[in-house]
Amino acid sequence: MRKTKSAYPTRGVSLLLGLLTLFWSVGASGGIHTWDIVEVYSNADGTIQYIELLDVGTGGGEINIGNATISSSAQSHSIANGPVTAPTNGKFYLIATPDFAALPGAPTPDEILPPTAVPFFDISGDTVSVGLDNLTFGSVPTNGTDALTRAGSVVANSPTNYAGATGSVTAPGPPGVPFSSLPALILMLLAIASTAWMAAGRKHPAPID
């Protein structure tokens, strides 16, 4: 039987519908389209860090954040927690290092990074990516109390997890000189000063009357 011209538009429509269905199913399975990085935090050596995400969309169906991959310039980590419970809009998702999770006042992270991925980002500046979002930022405050927002503002840290639990942490600062080492340090400085004084005396001897 000879095909008529009307058969071709019908096949074209079917093909178009099939492609649209495929595109929709792939997009729907992604489920991480509207998650943005909104806050990053670190201590001085990068062992205590968190990355806070927020679903800024309105659909509420971005449930696959629990299967996303998050990466920085030097690290990459695949989350394997499975889908979260909808609705997701307005919810936070907290990714952090093990040392952060152990701090008093820290809400339970939704994902704890493995020790091999610590530090996760460079405190002097980095680009962190998750889903369709990329955030490039400069130096992160390392005083133990402040965090850096998406807009580049320095604010008091306020990590929040998907369940809505929030808190505030204080990370230890850079290690100082132990008190027990202070006497040795003072003696060393006195010895250096004495050596410098004696050397100056040899260069400029006292005049002979």
C-alpha positions as CSV (number, residue, x, y, z in Angstrom):
1,M,0.0,0.0,0.0
2,R,1.4,3.4,-0.9
3,K,1.8,5.8,1.9
4,T,0.1,9.2,1.8
5,K,1.6,12.5,2.8
6,S,-0.6,12.7,5.9
7,A,1.3,9.8,7.5
8,Y,4.5,11.8,7.8
9,P,3.1,14.6,9.9
10,T,1.7,12.0,12.3
11,R,5.0,10.3,12.6
12,G,6.7,13.7,13.2
13,V,4.2,14.5,16.0
14,S,4.8,11.1,17.6
15,L,8.5,11.6,17.5
16,L,8.3,15.1,18.9
17,L,6.0,13.8,21.8
18,G,8.5,11.0,22.5
19,L,11.4,13.5,22.7
20,L,9.5,15.8,25.0
21,T,8.6,12.9,27.2
22,L,12.2,11.8,27.4
23,F,13.4,15.3,28.1
24,W,10.8,15.7,30.9
25,S,11.7,12.4,32.5
26,V,15.4,13.2,32.5
27,G,14.8,16.6,33.9
28,A,12.4,15.3,36.5
29,S,14.9,12.6,37.6
30,G,17.6,15.2,38.1
31,G,15.7,17.0,40.9
32,I,18.5,19.4,41.8
33,H,17.8,22.3,39.5
34,T,17.0,25.0,42.0
35,W,19.4,24.2,44.8
36,D,21.8,27.0,45.4
37,I,24.9,27.3,47.7
38,V,24.0,30.1,50.1
39,E,26.7,29.9,52.9
40,V,30.2,28.6,53.4
41,Y,32.2,28.4,56.6
42,S,35.7,27.3,57.7
43,N,38.2,27.4,60.4
44,A,41.8,28.3,59.8
45,D,43.1,24.9,58.8
46,G,40.0,23.8,56.9
47,T,39.2,20.8,59.1
48,I,35.9,22.4,60.2
49,Q,33.9,23.4,57.2
50,Y,30.3,23.4,56.1
51,I,28.4,24.2,52.9
52,E,24.8,25.2,53.2
53,L,22.4,24.8,50.3
54,L,18.9,26.2,49.8
55,D,16.2,25.2,47.3
56,V,15.3,28.7,46.0
57,G,12.6,27.3,43.6
58,T,8.9,27.2,44.1
59,G,8.0,23.8,42.7
60,G,9.0,21.8,45.7
61,G,10.0,18.7,43.7
62,E,13.8,18.9,43.7
63,I,14.1,15.8,45.9
64,N,17.3,14.3,44.4
65,I,19.7,16.6,46.3
66,G,20.5,13.5,48.3
67,N,22.0,11.9,45.1
68,A,23.9,15.0,43.9
69,T,27.7,15.5,43.4
70,I,29.4,18.4,45.0
71,S,32.8,19.6,43.9
72,S,35.4,22.2,44.5
73,S,38.6,23.0,42.6
74,A,40.4,20.1,44.4
75,Q,37.7,17.8,45.7
76,S,34.6,16.0,44.5
77,H,32.1,14.0,46.5
78,S,29.0,12.0,45.5
79,I,26.1,12.1,48.0
80,A,24.4,8.7,48.3
81,N,21.6,9.4,50.8
82,G,18.8,9.0,48.3
83,P,15.9,11.4,47.7
84,V,14.7,13.7,50.4
85,T,11.0,14.1,51.2
86,A,9.0,16.7,49.2
87,P,8.3,19.6,49.3
88,T,11.8,20.9,49.0
89,N,11.3,24.6,48.3
90,G,12.6,26.8,51.1
91,K,14.5,23.9,52.7
92,F,18.2,23.8,53.5
93,Y,20.7,21.0,53.0
94,L,23.8,20.9,55.1
95,I,27.1,19.3,54.0
96,A,30.0,19.4,56.5
97,T,33.2,17.9,57.7
98,P,33.3,15.4,60.6
99,D,35.0,17.9,62.9
100,F,32.1,20.3,62.3
101,A,29.6,17.6,63.2
102,A,31.4,17.1,66.5
103,L,31.2,20.7,67.6
104,P,28.8,21.8,70.4
105,G,25.8,23.6,69.0
106,A,26.2,22.1,65.5
107,P,23.0,20.8,63.8
108,T,23.3,17.3,62.4
109,P,24.6,17.6,58.8
110,D,22.6,16.0,56.1
111,E,25.9,14.8,54.6
112,I,29.2,14.3,56.3
113,L,32.2,14.5,54.0
114,P,34.8,11.7,54.2
115,P,38.1,12.5,55.8
116,T,39.8,12.2,52.4
117,A,37.8,15.2,51.2
118,V,38.9,17.5,54.0
119,P,39.5,20.4,53.6
120,F,36.9,20.5,50.9
121,F,37.4,24.0,49.7
122,D,40.3,26.5,49.8
123,I,39.8,29.1,52.5
124,S,41.6,31.7,50.3
125,G,39.0,31.4,47.6
126,D,37.4,28.6,45.5
127,T,34.6,27.6,43.2
128,V,32.1,25.1,44.6
129,S,29.5,23.4,42.4
130,V,26.4,21.3,43.0
131,G,23.7,20.4,40.6
132,L,23.3,23.4,38.2
133,D,24.8,25.9,40.6
134,N,28.3,27.2,40.8
135,L,29.5,29.6,43.5
136,T,32.9,31.4,43.2
137,F,34.0,33.2,46.3
138,G,37.1,34.9,47.8
139,S,38.6,34.5,51.2
140,V,36.4,32.9,53.9
141,P,36.5,34.3,57.4
142,T,38.4,31.9,59.8
143,N,37.8,33.5,63.2
144,G,35.6,30.5,64.1
145,T,32.3,32.5,64.4
146,D,31.7,34.1,61.0
147,A,30.6,32.6,57.6
148,L,30.5,33.9,54.1
149,T,27.2,34.3,52.3
150,R,26.4,33.8,48.6
151,A,26.3,37.6,48.2
152,G,29.8,37.9,49.7
153,S,28.7,39.2,53.1
154,V,30.4,38.2,56.3
155,V,27.7,37.1,58.9
156,A,27.5,35.1,62.1
157,N,27.3,31.4,61.1
158,S,23.9,29.9,61.2
159,P,24.0,26.4,59.7
160,T,20.6,24.7,59.1
161,N,19.8,21.2,58.0
162,Y,17.0,19.7,56.0
163,A,14.9,19.0,59.1
164,G,15.1,22.7,59.9
165,A,17.4,22.3,62.9
166,T,19.7,25.3,63.1
167,G,22.5,26.4,65.4
168,S,25.7,28.4,65.8
169,V,29.2,27.1,66.3
170,T,32.5,28.4,67.5
171,A,35.5,26.7,66.0
172,P,38.9,26.8,67.7
173,G,41.3,29.3,66.2
174,P,44.9,28.6,65.0
175,P,47.0,26.8,67.6
176,G,48.9,29.2,69.8
177,V,52.2,28.7,71.7
178,P,51.7,26.3,74.6
179,F,52.2,27.8,78.0
180,S,54.8,25.2,78.9
181,S,56.9,26.4,75.9
182,L,57.0,30.0,76.9
183,P,60.1,29.9,79.2
184,A,62.1,28.2,76.4
185,L,60.8,30.8,73.9
186,I,61.9,33.6,76.3
187,L,65.3,32.1,76.8
188,M,65.7,31.7,73.0
189,L,64.8,35.4,72.4
190,L,67.2,36.6,75.2
191,A,70.0,34.5,73.6
192,I,69.3,36.0,70.2
193,A,69.3,39.6,71.7
194,S,72.5,38.9,73.6
195,T,74.3,37.6,70.5
196,A,73.1,40.6,68.5
197,W,74.3,43.0,71.3
198,M,77.8,41.4,71.5
199,A,78.1,41.5,67.7
200,A,77.3,45.2,67.7
201,G,79.9,45.8,70.5
202,R,82.6,44.2,68.4
203,K,81.8,46.3,65.4
204,H,82.0,49.5,67.5
205,P,84.6,49.1,70.3
206,A,84.8,51.7,73.1
207,P,87.3,54.5,72.4
208,I,90.7,54.4,74.3
209,D,91.5,57.5,76.4
